Amino acid sequence: MATYRRLDVAFASGRGAWLTDQAGARYLDALSGIAVCGLGHAHPAVAEALAEQAGRLVHTSNLYRIPLQEELAERLTEVTGMERVFFCNSGAEANEAALKICRKFARHKQVAEPLIIAMTGSFHGRTMATLSATGKEEVRAGFEPLLPGFLHVPYNDLSALQLPEAVHARVVAVMLEAIQGEGGVNVPTPGYLRALRELCRRNGWLLVLDEVQTGMGRTGAWCAYQHEAILPEVVTLAKSLGNGVPIGACLAGGAAADMLQPGSHGSTFGGNPLAAAAALAVIRTLREQHLVEHAATCGAAMLARFREQLGAIDGVVAIRGKGLMIGIELERDCGVLVEQALQRRLLLNVTAGKVVRLLPPLVITEQEADQIVATVCLLVKEFCH
Ligand SMILES: *Cc1c(COP(=O)(O)O)cnc(C)c1O
């Protein structure tokens, strides 16, 4: 089906931050398959784990214990501070699980017509429930009637949460991205997440953080909420969890930990031995090579250089980011930069129309980072000229 507008290039192989197309040309990847290949392409640790596991056992179903899944749950709860994990196969599915937890939680609190607060400009996935949570009109258009029970408020605006009493009483959860990805790399003001945490605690609402794009080290912490030293009740992960092997996770703690019980949710593939082996290799490698720390320092250096070189350029509205999640907002729509970058053998993305989005792999070297900065600065300067 014609669901994607694809660029006319196909890659045959990859290594680290580099991809090679079918004609043999090499491209520097500053997108990582949309924040998926955090360890870069064809990482040997993941390749070995996959090959070894594929030769041993791929799938048994969740009717039986899966030791690799249990081990992965241990590692994930360690790095996130959560208590329980449900495994699925994508970000949308992880968010579906989160939304079902919210509904169960509402049932426990005997809130008959529960509301989940979500944010304008957010992106939570393409299934019916997750697109109902999504705060982007173009994602929702044409699929009405949507799932009821969502109230969208402006992102990064605490005053938007002062609700009329009748509305307030129906709220059971607040769901948001720790940094909005598709919405334009929108980094909230320091203290925003912390204040939301406190607001949710005071009102007995669940704080649900979609870290599908920001999680697994991308922003220089395992999860972006850790920059503010808070703990949500629900966290969702997917994208880079398996470095390209489809796997998602919905993690929960506190009041949300035990909402899902036998029979209330499930997934045939979720957390199968092959996917779990890949994710375990990802976590092991991130730890052994200190890649989360590297994302923090390398990303900060890139951001500083972008600000130096583009900060005073007319037509550049904002340069923002955290770790290796960087957005450069321009005054006008700049989708053409994707093609122009491709011609210069650089892969990048433009989101929200006018934000150049960079999501390079966490294994990126200083030299590769320099090359990305140089090419992007050149393109942006030309574009704004
Ligand atoms: C990509 C993304 C999703 C959806 O993930 P899929 O695996 O495509 O279903 C959800 N939330 C955020 C923040 C994302 O970036």
The ligand as an ORCA input file, in Angstrom:
! r2SCAN-3c Opt
* xyz 0 1
  C       7.908      5.982     16.919
  C       7.120      6.356     18.095
  C       5.977      5.625     18.481
  C       5.415      4.500     17.650
  O       6.275      3.427     17.542
  P       5.997      2.280     16.445
  O       7.024      1.248     16.752
  O       6.128      2.910     15.108
  O       4.608      1.783     16.680
  C       5.342      5.985     19.648
  N       5.786      7.004     20.392
  C       6.869      7.732     20.054
  C       7.322      8.833     20.947
  C       7.568      7.441     18.888
  O       8.626      8.188     18.548
*
